[in-house]
Amino acid sequence: MIKAFALSLLIAIGIGSHANAQTIGYADAIQILARDCGSDIEKYCKSANLANSGITNCLAENRQNLAAQCQTSMVQVRNSIAARMKAQNDIWQICNRDAQRFCPMTQRGRGFVLSCLITAERSVSKSCNQAITNAGWR
């Protein structure tokens, strides 16, 4: 139940502010939320429907009663997932010059250019390397 909650919560809050810090993936986010919000879910949302963001809505309705760590983790997870999504959307704008410089003969598509950029990590710009890391591809 807690893992299903965390996934529905991630979908519901997946778009938020963008951080430049290291991002986390959905599996790590689910573990964090299960660890930090599990007792609140059991206490306030035990009968909430997993579908249609039922647990997410329940937690929002009980926000004032949630443990401080749960509230903090929900914000941190939302921000990190949003930053990862943004990095995945922006990576080719950030890495285009590096791709042209270090991977000009690399076949486009199916991750070949990304693989080339990761292989050329020491030569690739700091911003491109950071974008690859933030996108969760390294």
DSSP file (Angstrom, degrees, kcal/mol; ACC not computed):
  #  RESIDUE AA STRUCTURE BP1 BP2  ACC     N-H-->O    O-->H-N    N-H-->O    O-->H-N    TCO  KAPPA ALPHA  PHI   PSI    X-CA   Y-CA   Z-CA
    1    1 A M     >        0   0    0      0, 0.0     4,-2.3     0, 0.0     5,-0.1   0.000 360.0 360.0 360.0 -41.2    0.0    0.0    0.0
    2    2 A I  H  >  +     0   0    0      2,-0.2     4,-2.6     1,-0.2     5,-0.1   0.905 360.0  49.6 -66.7 -41.3    2.8    2.4    0.9
    3    3 A K  H  > S+     0   0    0      2,-0.2     4,-2.2     1,-0.2    -1,-0.2   0.911 111.2  49.3 -65.1 -40.8    4.6    1.8   -2.4
    4    4 A A  H  > S+     0   0    0      2,-0.2     4,-2.3     1,-0.2    -1,-0.2   0.899 111.2  51.2 -63.8 -39.2    1.4    2.4   -4.4
    5    5 A F  H  X S+     0   0    0     -4,-2.3     4,-3.0     2,-0.2    -2,-0.2   0.948 108.2  51.2 -58.9 -48.8    0.8    5.6   -2.4
    6    6 A A  H  X S+     0   0    0     -4,-2.6     4,-2.6     1,-0.2    -2,-0.2   0.899 110.0  49.1 -60.8 -41.1    4.3    6.8   -3.1
    7    7 A L  H  X S+     0   0    0     -4,-2.2     4,-2.1     2,-0.2    -1,-0.2   0.925 113.0  46.6 -64.4 -43.6    3.9    6.3   -6.9
    8    8 A S  H  X S+     0   0    0     -4,-2.3     4,-2.1     1,-0.2    -2,-0.2   0.878 112.7  51.4 -65.9 -35.2    0.6    8.1   -6.9
    9    9 A L  H  X S+     0   0    0     -4,-3.0     4,-2.6     2,-0.2    -2,-0.2   0.913 108.5  51.1 -65.3 -42.6    2.1   10.9   -4.9
   10   10 A L  H  X S+     0   0    0     -4,-2.6     4,-0.9     1,-0.2    -2,-0.2   0.896 110.8  48.3 -63.0 -40.1    5.0   11.2   -7.3
   11   11 A I  H  < S+     0   0    0     -4,-2.1     3,-0.3     1,-0.2    -1,-0.2   0.914 114.4  46.2 -65.9 -41.4    2.7   11.4  -10.2
   12   12 A A  H  < S+     0   0    0     -4,-2.1     3,-0.2     1,-0.2    -2,-0.2   0.850 126.0  28.4 -71.0 -34.6    0.5   14.0   -8.5
   13   13 A I  H  < S+     0   0    0     -4,-2.6    -1,-0.2     1,-0.2    -2,-0.2   0.269  84.7 113.7-110.8  12.1    3.4   16.2   -7.3
   14   14 A G     <  +     0   0    0     -4,-0.9     2,-0.6    -3,-0.3    71,-0.2   0.691  68.6  63.6 -59.6 -21.5    5.9   15.4  -10.0
   15   15 A I  S    S+     0   0    0     -3,-0.2     2,-0.2    -4,-0.2    -1,-0.1  -0.924  72.6 107.1-110.3 117.4    5.9   19.0  -11.4
   16   16 A G        -     0   0    0     -2,-0.6    -2,-0.0    62,-0.2    63,-0.0  -0.685  68.7 -21.2-157.3-151.4    7.1   21.6   -9.0
   17   17 A S        -     0   0    0     -2,-0.2     2,-0.5     1,-0.1    66,-0.2  -0.287  63.0-121.1 -71.6 161.1   10.1   23.8   -8.4
   18   18 A H        -     0   0    0     64,-0.1     2,-0.3    65,-0.1    62,-0.1  -0.894  23.6-166.4-112.0 127.3   13.4   23.0  -10.0
   19   19 A A        -     0   0    0     60,-0.7     4,-0.0    -2,-0.5     0, 0.0  -0.752  20.7-145.2-106.0 156.5   16.6   22.4   -8.0
   20   20 A N  S    S+     0   0    0     -2,-0.3     3,-0.1     2,-0.0    -1,-0.1   0.397  70.4 102.3 -96.7   0.4   20.1   22.2   -9.3
   21   21 A A  S    S-     0   0    0      1,-0.2    -2,-0.1   113,-0.0     0, 0.0  -0.206  91.1 -65.5 -77.9 172.7   21.1   19.6   -6.8
   22   22 A Q        -     0   0    0      1,-0.1    -1,-0.2   113,-0.0     2,-0.2  -0.290  58.6-136.8 -57.8 142.3   21.5   15.9   -7.5
   23   23 A T        -     0   0    0    110,-0.2     2,-0.3    -3,-0.1    58,-0.1  -0.529   7.8-138.7-100.8 168.1   18.2   14.3   -8.4
   24   24 A I        -     0   0    0     -2,-0.2    60,-0.2    53,-0.2     2,-0.1  -0.893  14.8-124.1-123.5 157.2   16.6   11.1   -7.3
   25   25 A G     >  -     0   0    0     -2,-0.3     4,-2.3     1,-0.1     5,-0.2  -0.366  34.7 -96.7 -91.3 175.5   14.6    8.5   -9.3
   26   26 A Y  H  > S+     0   0    0      1,-0.2     4,-2.7     2,-0.2     5,-0.2   0.876 120.9  55.1 -62.6 -39.5   11.2    7.1   -8.6
   27   27 A A  H  > S+     0   0    0      1,-0.2     4,-1.9     2,-0.2    -1,-0.2   0.931 111.5  43.9 -62.3 -44.6   12.5    4.0   -6.8
   28   28 A D  H  > S+     0   0    0      1,-0.2     4,-2.4     2,-0.2    -1,-0.2   0.896 112.7  53.2 -65.7 -38.9   14.5    6.1   -4.3
   29   29 A A  H  X S+     0   0    0     -4,-2.3     4,-2.7     1,-0.2     5,-0.2   0.909 107.3  51.1 -62.5 -41.8   11.6    8.5   -3.9
   30   30 A I  H  X S+     0   0    0     -4,-2.7     4,-2.7     1,-0.2     5,-0.2   0.910 110.4  49.5 -62.3 -42.0    9.2    5.7   -3.0
   31   31 A Q  H  X S+     0   0    0     -4,-1.9     4,-2.3     2,-0.2    -2,-0.2   0.916 111.9  48.2 -63.5 -42.8   11.7    4.4   -0.4
   32   32 A I  H  X S+     0   0    0     -4,-2.4     4,-2.9     2,-0.2     5,-0.3   0.941 115.1  44.3 -63.0 -47.4   12.1    7.9    1.1
   33   33 A L  H  X S+     0   0    0     -4,-2.7     4,-2.5     2,-0.2     5,-0.4   0.880 112.8  51.0 -68.0 -37.3    8.3    8.5    1.3
   34   34 A A  H  X S+     0   0    0     -4,-2.7     4,-1.0    -5,-0.2    -1,-0.2   0.916 115.3  44.1 -63.8 -41.2    7.6    5.0    2.6
   35   35 A R  H  < S+     0   0    0     -4,-2.3     4,-0.3    -5,-0.2    -2,-0.2   0.930 124.3  32.2 -67.4 -46.4   10.2    5.5    5.3
   36   36 A D  H  < S+     0   0    0     -4,-2.9    34,-0.2    -5,-0.2    -2,-0.2   0.681 131.3  29.1 -91.6 -18.8    9.2    9.1    6.3
   37   37 A C  H  X S+     0   0    0     -4,-2.5     4,-2.5    -5,-0.3     5,-0.2   0.431  88.3  99.5-119.6  -2.6    5.4    9.0    5.6
   38   38 A G  H  X S+     0   0    0     -4,-1.0     4,-2.4    -5,-0.4     5,-0.2   0.888  85.4  46.9 -55.8 -44.5    4.5    5.4    6.3
   39   39 A S  H  > S+     0   0    0     -4,-0.3     4,-2.1     1,-0.2    -1,-0.2   0.870 112.3  50.9 -68.8 -34.3    3.2    5.9    9.8
   40   40 A D  H  >>S+     0   0    0      2,-0.2     4,-3.0     1,-0.2     5,-0.6   0.882 109.8  50.4 -68.1 -37.3    1.1    8.9    8.7
   41   41 A I  H  X5S+     0   0    0     -4,-2.5     4,-2.0     1,-0.2    -2,-0.2   0.939 112.5  46.6 -63.7 -46.4   -0.4    6.9    5.8
   42   42 A E  H  <5S+     0   0    0     -4,-2.4     4,-0.4    -5,-0.2    -2,-0.2   0.882 118.5  42.9 -62.5 -37.9   -1.3    4.1    8.2
   43   43 A K  H  <5S+     0   0    0     -4,-2.1    -2,-0.2    -5,-0.2    -1,-0.2   0.922 131.7  15.4 -76.2 -46.3   -2.7    6.6   10.7
   44   44 A Y  H  <5S+     0   0    0     -4,-3.0    -3,-0.2    -5,-0.1    -2,-0.2   0.677 132.1  34.5-106.2 -20.7   -4.7    9.0    8.5
   45   45 A C    ><< +     0   0    0     -4,-2.0     3,-1.6    -5,-0.6    -3,-0.2   0.104  68.1 123.5-128.9  22.9   -5.1    7.3    5.1
   46   46 A K  T 3  S+     0   0    0     -4,-0.4    -1,-0.1     1,-0.3    -4,-0.1   0.844  86.6  37.5 -57.3 -36.3   -5.5    3.6    5.8
   47   47 A S  T 3  S+     0   0    0     -3,-0.1    -1,-0.3     2,-0.1    -2,-0.1   0.341  89.2 124.4 -98.9   7.3   -8.8    3.4    4.0
   48   48 A A    <   -     0   0    0     -3,-1.6     2,-0.3    -7,-0.2     7,-0.1  -0.381  68.3-109.2 -68.9 145.8   -7.9    5.9    1.2
   49   49 A N        -     0   0    0      1,-0.1     6,-0.6     5,-0.1     5,-0.3  -0.549  15.4-146.2 -73.7 134.6   -8.3    4.7   -2.4
   50   50 A L  S >  S+     0   0    0     -2,-0.3     3,-0.5     4,-0.2     5,-0.2   0.817  78.5  78.0 -71.0 -30.3   -5.0    4.1   -4.1
   51   51 A A  G >  S+     0   0    0      1,-0.2     3,-1.4     2,-0.2    -2,-0.1  -0.340  92.6  21.7 -77.3 160.4   -6.5    5.2   -7.5
   52   52 A N  G 3  S-     0   0    0      1,-0.3    -1,-0.2     2,-0.1     5,-0.1   0.822 129.2 -66.4  54.0  38.2   -7.1    8.8   -8.5
   53   53 A S  G <> S+     0   0    0     -3,-0.5     4,-3.1     1,-0.1    -1,-0.3   0.797  85.0 155.0  58.8  32.0   -4.5   10.2   -6.0
   54   54 A G  H <> S+     0   0    0     -3,-1.4     4,-2.2    -5,-0.3    -4,-0.2   0.909  72.9  41.4 -57.4 -46.1   -6.6    9.1   -3.0
   55   55 A I  H  > S+     0   0    0     -6,-0.6     4,-2.8     2,-0.2     5,-0.2   0.903 114.1  52.8 -71.2 -39.6   -3.7    8.8   -0.6
   56   56 A T  H  > S+     0   0    0      1,-0.2     4,-2.2     2,-0.2    -2,-0.2   0.937 111.9  45.9 -59.0 -46.4   -2.1   12.0   -2.0
   57   57 A N  H  X S+     0   0    0     -4,-3.1     4,-2.4     2,-0.2    -1,-0.2   0.894 111.3  53.0 -63.9 -39.6   -5.4   13.9   -1.4
   58   58 A C  H  X S+     0   0    0     -4,-2.2     4,-1.6    -5,-0.3    -2,-0.2   0.928 109.8  47.4 -61.5 -45.6   -5.8   12.3    2.0
   59   59 A L  H  < S+     0   0    0     -4,-2.8    -1,-0.2     1,-0.2    -2,-0.2   0.891 110.6  52.3 -64.3 -37.9   -2.3   13.5    3.1
   60   60 A A  H >< S+     0   0    0     -4,-2.2     3,-1.1     1,-0.2    -1,-0.2   0.907 109.1  50.0 -63.7 -40.3   -3.1   17.0    1.7
   61   61 A E  H 3< S+     0   0    0     -4,-2.4     3,-0.2     1,-0.2    -1,-0.2   0.800 118.1  39.8 -66.8 -28.4   -6.3   17.1    3.8
   62   62 A N  T >X S+     0   0    0     -4,-1.6     3,-2.1    -5,-0.2     4,-0.9   0.133  78.0 124.3-105.9  18.8   -4.3   16.0    6.9
   63   63 A R  G X4 S+     0   0    0     -3,-1.1     3,-1.0     1,-0.3    -1,-0.2   0.847  70.2  55.7 -49.5 -43.2   -1.2   18.1    6.1
   64   64 A Q  G 34 S+     0   0    0      1,-0.2    -1,-0.3    -3,-0.2    -2,-0.1   0.722 109.9  47.6 -66.5 -19.3   -1.4   19.9    9.5
   65   65 A N  G <4 S+     0   0    0     -3,-2.1    -1,-0.2    -6,-0.2    -2,-0.2   0.556  88.0 108.5 -96.4 -10.1   -1.3   16.5   11.3
   66   66 A L  S << S-     0   0    0     -3,-1.0   -29,-0.1    -4,-0.9    -3,-0.0  -0.327  80.1 -97.4 -72.2 149.5    1.6   15.0    9.4
   67   67 A A     >  -     0   0    0      1,-0.1     4,-2.2   -31,-0.1     3,-0.3  -0.324  31.6-119.7 -60.4 146.0    5.0   14.5   10.9
   68   68 A A  H  > S+     0   0    0      1,-0.2     4,-2.6     2,-0.2     5,-0.2   0.875 113.9  54.3 -57.7 -39.5    7.5   17.2   10.1
   69   69 A Q  H  > S+     0   0    0      2,-0.2     4,-2.6     1,-0.2    -1,-0.2   0.881 107.1  50.9 -65.0 -37.9    9.8   14.7    8.5
   70   70 A C  H  > S+     0   0    0     -3,-0.3     4,-2.4   -34,-0.2    -2,-0.2   0.940 111.6  47.3 -63.1 -47.5    7.0   13.5    6.2
   71   71 A Q  H  X S+     0   0    0     -4,-2.2     4,-1.7     1,-0.2    -2,-0.2   0.923 114.1  47.4 -60.3 -45.2    6.2   17.0    5.1
   72   72 A T  H  X S+     0   0    0     -4,-2.6     4,-2.5     1,-0.2    -1,-0.2   0.924 112.4  48.9 -62.6 -45.5    9.8   17.9    4.5
   73   73 A S  H  X S+     0   0    0     -4,-2.6     4,-3.0     1,-0.2     5,-0.3   0.874 106.7  56.2 -64.8 -37.8   10.4   14.7    2.5
   74   74 A M  H  X S+     0   0    0     -4,-2.4     4,-2.2     2,-0.2    -1,-0.2   0.921 111.3  44.0 -60.6 -43.1    7.3   15.3    0.4
   75   75 A V  H  X S+     0   0    0     -4,-1.7     4,-2.6     2,-0.2    -2,-0.2   0.929 114.9  48.4 -67.1 -45.5    8.7   18.7   -0.7
   76   76 A Q  H  X S+     0   0    0     -4,-2.5     4,-2.4     2,-0.2    -2,-0.2   0.908 112.9  47.6 -63.3 -42.6   12.2   17.4   -1.2
   77   77 A V  H  X S+     0   0    0     -4,-3.0     4,-2.8     2,-0.2     5,-0.3   0.934 111.9  50.2 -63.9 -46.4   11.0   14.4   -3.3
   78   78 A R  H  X S+     0   0    0     -4,-2.2     4,-2.3    -5,-0.3   -62,-0.2   0.934 113.2  46.2 -57.2 -47.2    8.7   16.7   -5.4
   79   79 A N  H  X S+     0   0    0     -4,-2.6     4,-2.2     1,-0.2   -60,-0.7   0.893 113.6  48.3 -64.8 -40.4   11.6   19.1   -6.1
   80   80 A S  H  X S+     0   0    0     -4,-2.4     4,-2.2     2,-0.2    -2,-0.2   0.918 112.5  46.9 -68.3 -43.7   14.0   16.4   -6.9
   81   81 A I  H  X S+     0   0    0     -4,-2.8     4,-2.5     2,-0.2    -2,-0.2   0.910 112.9  50.6 -63.8 -41.4   11.7   14.6   -9.3
   82   82 A A  H  X S+     0   0    0     -4,-2.3     4,-2.4    -5,-0.3    -2,-0.2   0.897 109.7  50.6 -62.7 -40.5   10.8   17.9  -11.0
   83   83 A A  H  X S+     0   0    0     -4,-2.2     4,-2.5   -66,-0.2    -1,-0.2   0.888 110.3  49.9 -64.9 -38.8   14.5   18.7  -11.4
   84   84 A R  H  X S+     0   0    0     -4,-2.2     4,-2.4     2,-0.2    -2,-0.2   0.925 111.1  48.5 -65.2 -44.0   15.1   15.3  -12.9
   85   85 A M  H  X S+     0   0    0     -4,-2.5     4,-1.9     1,-0.2    -2,-0.2   0.909 112.5  48.9 -62.5 -41.5   12.3   15.8  -15.4
   86   86 A K  H  X S+     0   0    0     -4,-2.4     4,-2.3     2,-0.2    -2,-0.2   0.918 110.1  51.1 -63.8 -44.0   13.5   19.2  -16.3
   87   87 A A  H  X S+     0   0    0     -4,-2.5     4,-1.4     1,-0.2    48,-0.2   0.899 109.5  50.5 -61.3 -40.7   17.1   17.9  -16.8
   88   88 A Q  H  < S+     0   0    0     -4,-2.4     4,-0.3     1,-0.2    -1,-0.2   0.868 113.7  45.3 -65.9 -35.3   15.7   15.2  -19.1
   89   89 A N  H  < S+     0   0    0     -4,-1.9     3,-0.2    -5,-0.2    -2,-0.2   0.835 120.5  38.8 -73.9 -32.5   13.8   17.8  -21.1
   90   90 A D  H >X S+     0   0    0     -4,-2.3     4,-2.0     1,-0.2     3,-0.8   0.525  85.7  98.2 -96.5  -7.8   16.7   20.3  -21.3
   91   91 A I  H 3X S+     0   0    0     -4,-1.4     4,-3.0     1,-0.3     5,-0.2   0.838  81.6  50.4 -58.2 -39.3   19.7   18.0  -21.8
   92   92 A W  H 3> S+     0   0    0     -4,-0.3     4,-0.9     1,-0.2    -1,-0.3   0.805 109.4  51.4 -75.6 -25.3   20.0   18.3  -25.6
   93   93 A Q  H <4 S+     0   0    0     -3,-0.8     4,-0.3    -4,-0.2    -1,-0.2   0.908 116.6  41.4 -68.4 -41.4   19.9   22.1  -25.4
   94   94 A I  H  < S+     0   0    0     -4,-2.0     4,-0.3     1,-0.2     3,-0.2   0.880 124.3  35.6 -72.6 -39.2   22.7   21.9  -22.8
   95   95 A C  H  X S+     0   0    0     -4,-3.0     4,-2.8    -5,-0.2     5,-0.2   0.398  85.6 100.2 -99.7   1.5   24.7   19.2  -24.5
   96   96 A N  H  X S+     0   0    0     -4,-0.9     4,-2.4     1,-0.2     5,-0.2   0.919  85.0  47.2 -56.8 -47.5   24.2   20.0  -28.2
   97   97 A R  H  > S+     0   0    0     -4,-0.3     4,-2.1    -3,-0.2    -1,-0.2   0.908 113.7  48.3 -62.7 -41.8   27.6   21.7  -28.6
   98   98 A D  H  > S+     0   0    0     -4,-0.3     4,-3.2     2,-0.2     5,-0.5   0.900 110.6  51.8 -64.2 -40.4   29.4   18.9  -26.8
   99   99 A A  H  X S+     0   0    0     -4,-2.8     4,-1.7     1,-0.2    -2,-0.2   0.908 111.4  46.7 -63.4 -41.7   27.6   16.3  -28.9
  100  100 A Q  H  < S+     0   0    0     -4,-2.4    -1,-0.2    -5,-0.2    -2,-0.2   0.878 118.7  42.4 -66.3 -36.9   28.7   18.2  -32.1
  101  101 A R  H  < S+     0   0    0     -4,-2.1    -2,-0.2    -5,-0.2    -3,-0.2   0.923 128.6  23.0 -77.1 -46.1   32.2   18.5  -30.9
  102  102 A F  H  < S+     0   0    0     -4,-3.2    -3,-0.2     1,-0.2    -2,-0.2   0.608 131.1  34.8-101.8 -13.6   32.9   15.1  -29.4
  103  103 A C    ><  +     0   0    0     -4,-1.7     3,-1.3    -5,-0.5    -1,-0.2  -0.161  66.1 136.9-133.8  41.6   30.4   12.8  -31.1
  104  104 A P  T 3  S+     0   0    0      0, 0.0    -1,-0.1     0, 0.0    -2,-0.1   0.799  79.8  41.4 -65.7 -28.3   30.1   14.1  -34.7
  105  105 A M  T 3  S+     0   0    0     -3,-0.1     2,-0.3     2,-0.1    -5,-0.1   0.362  88.2 117.9 -98.8   4.1   30.1   10.7  -36.4
  106  106 A T  S <  S-     0   0    0     -3,-1.3     7,-0.1    -7,-0.2     2,-0.1  -0.549  73.2-110.0 -77.8 133.8   27.9    9.0  -33.8
  107  107 A Q        -     0   0    0     -2,-0.3     6,-0.3     1,-0.1     2,-0.2  -0.374  35.8-120.9 -59.9 135.1   24.6    7.6  -35.1
  108  108 A R        +     0   0    0      4,-0.1    -1,-0.1     5,-0.1     2,-0.0  -0.541  69.3  27.9 -79.7 145.2   21.7    9.7  -33.8
  109  109 A G  S >  S+     0   0    0     -2,-0.2     3,-2.0     1,-0.0     4,-0.2  -0.092  83.4  64.0  96.9 165.9   19.0    8.0  -31.7
  110  110 A R  T 3  S-     0   0    0      1,-0.3    -2,-0.0     2,-0.1    -3,-0.0   0.682 121.9 -66.5  53.4  26.0   18.7    5.0  -29.4
  111  111 A G  T 3> S+     0   0    0      3,-0.0     4,-2.6     1,-0.0    -1,-0.3   0.521 100.0 126.5  83.5   4.5   21.1    6.5  -26.8
  112  112 A F  H <> S+     0   0    0     -3,-2.0     4,-2.3     2,-0.2    -4,-0.1   0.924  76.3  45.0 -63.6 -44.4   24.2    6.4  -29.0
  113  113 A V  H  > S+     0   0    0     -6,-0.3     4,-2.7    -4,-0.2    -1,-0.2   0.918 113.3  50.9 -66.5 -42.3   25.0   10.1  -28.6
  114  114 A L  H  > S+     0   0    0      1,-0.2     4,-2.4     2,-0.2    -2,-0.2   0.928 110.1  49.9 -59.3 -44.9   24.3    9.9  -24.8
  115  115 A S  H  X S+     0   0    0     -4,-2.6     4,-2.4     1,-0.2    -1,-0.2   0.905 110.6  50.5 -60.0 -42.3   26.7    6.9  -24.6
  116  116 A C  H  X S+     0   0    0     -4,-2.3     4,-2.2     2,-0.2    -2,-0.2   0.923 110.5  48.9 -61.0 -45.5   29.3    8.9  -26.5
  117  117 A L  H  < S+     0   0    0     -4,-2.7     7,-0.2     1,-0.2    -2,-0.2   0.888 111.5  49.2 -64.0 -39.0   29.0   11.9  -24.2
  118  118 A I  H >< S+     0   0    0     -4,-2.4     3,-1.3     1,-0.2    -1,-0.2   0.906 111.4  49.5 -66.4 -40.7   29.2    9.6  -21.1
  119  119 A T  H 3< S+     0   0    0     -4,-2.4     3,-0.4     1,-0.3    -2,-0.2   0.865 112.3  48.1 -64.1 -36.3   32.3    7.9  -22.6
  120  120 A A  T >X S+     0   0    0     -4,-2.2     3,-2.1     1,-0.2     4,-1.9   0.087  75.4 133.5 -90.4  23.4   33.9   11.4  -23.3
  121  121 A E  T <4  +     0   0    0     -3,-1.3    -1,-0.2     1,-0.3     8,-0.1   0.802  65.5  54.8 -46.1 -43.3   33.1   12.6  -19.8
  122  122 A R  T 34 S+     0   0    0     -3,-0.4    -1,-0.3     1,-0.2    -2,-0.1   0.767 115.9  38.4 -67.6 -24.4   36.5   14.1  -19.1
  123  123 A S  T <4 S+     0   0    0     -3,-2.1    -1,-0.2    -6,-0.1    -2,-0.2   0.718  96.1  96.1 -95.5 -24.6   36.3   16.2  -22.2
  124  124 A V  S  < S-     0   0    0     -4,-1.9   -29,-0.0    -7,-0.2     5,-0.0  -0.327  86.9 -92.5 -70.2 148.0   32.6   17.2  -22.1
  125  125 A S     >  -     0   0    0      1,-0.1     4,-2.5   -30,-0.1     5,-0.2  -0.139  28.9-117.6 -59.9 154.5   31.6   20.5  -20.5
  126  126 A K  H  > S+     0   0    0      1,-0.2     4,-2.5     2,-0.2     5,-0.2   0.889 114.8  53.3 -60.1 -40.8   30.8   20.7  -16.8
  127  127 A S  H  > S+     0   0    0      2,-0.2     4,-2.1     1,-0.2    -1,-0.2   0.886 110.0  47.1 -65.8 -38.2   27.2   21.8  -17.6
  128  128 A C  H  > S+     0   0    0      2,-0.2     4,-2.4     1,-0.2    -2,-0.2   0.932 112.3  49.5 -68.3 -44.9   26.6   18.8  -19.9
  129  129 A N  H  X S+     0   0    0     -4,-2.5     4,-2.2     1,-0.2    -2,-0.2   0.911 112.0  48.8 -58.6 -42.2   28.0   16.4  -17.4
  130  130 A Q  H  X S+     0   0    0     -4,-2.5     4,-3.2     1,-0.2    -1,-0.2   0.898 109.7  51.9 -65.5 -39.6   25.8   17.8  -14.7
  131  131 A A  H  X S+     0   0    0     -4,-2.1     4,-2.1     2,-0.2    -2,-0.2   0.902 109.2  50.0 -63.1 -40.9   22.8   17.6  -16.9
  132  132 A I  H  <>S+     0   0    0     -4,-2.4     5,-2.1     2,-0.2     4,-0.4   0.924 114.1  45.1 -63.0 -44.0   23.5   14.0  -17.7
  133  133 A T  H ><5S+     0   0    0     -4,-2.2     3,-1.5     1,-0.2     5,-0.3   0.943 113.4  49.0 -64.8 -48.1   23.8   13.3  -13.9
  134  134 A N  H 3<5S+     0   0    0     -4,-3.2    -1,-0.2     1,-0.3    -2,-0.2   0.821 105.5  58.3 -63.1 -30.8   20.7   15.3  -13.0
  135  135 A A  T 3<5S-     0   0    0     -4,-2.1    -1,-0.3   -48,-0.2    -2,-0.2   0.621 115.7-118.0 -72.8 -11.8   18.7   13.5  -15.7
  136  136 A G  T < 5S+     0   0    0     -3,-1.5    -3,-0.2    -4,-0.4    -2,-0.1   0.690  80.7 121.8  84.5  19.1   19.6   10.2  -13.9
  137  137 A W      <       0   0    0     -5,-2.1    -4,-0.2    -6,-0.2    -3,-0.1   0.268 360.0 360.0-101.3  11.1   21.5    8.8  -16.9
  138  138 A R              0   0    0     -6,-0.4    -1,-0.2    -5,-0.3    -5,-0.1   0.270 360.0 360.0-137.7 360.0   24.8    8.3  -15.1
